[in-house]
Amino acid sequence: MAGTKVNVKTVWGKKEKKSSIKINATTLGGALEELLKLPEWGEFDGKLDVDHKANSKGHVTEVTLKPSYTILMPTWAGYGKATKTCRGEWDRMWKKLDEHENGHRLIHLEALAAIQSHLQMQTDLTVEQFEADLARMMEDGQSKQEKFDAATGHGSKKGVELNITKDCQ
């Protein structure tokens, strides 16, 4: 007799990148001062909501994963009036920051894939075991996010910095 398999569905919520961290500075040097006041220059916010159904034996029959994420990136008010050199340095930093935040997105997607795979392989999964497994896998994903930030210095070790030349002060 075959056991109760878990039917896993994934329903994506929002997946977006917004340039919504406003840096109100006229110079690149001023932009750096404003950025340094922030806890992070960019921000990845990944979420995973989960619903489940169980049968009368207490075995999970269906799981609906509801992942979403938002990436917040900075915009510099003085960009349009800045020199080509200053815009180029902003663009270089922004690209490196975008790469860093995308790294967080990839970790989020890997954690989601691991959860999906684990659940799809389960038979006669009790609600208690499901909740324990899910909590462990979510903690593992968060740990990987934290290790990524520690290894990259929140991106600063990978080029997320602004080099201010005299004409960009």
Buried (B, 14 or more C-beta within 10 A) or exposed (E): EEEBBBEBEBEEEEEEBEEEBEBEBEBBBBBBBBBEEEEBBBBBEBEBEBEBEBEEEBBBBBBBBBBBBBBBBBBBBBBEEBEEEBBEBBEBBBEBBBBBBBBBBEBBEEBBEBBBEBBEEBEBBBEEBBEEBBEEBBEEBEEBBEEBBEEBEBBEEBBBBBEBEEEBE
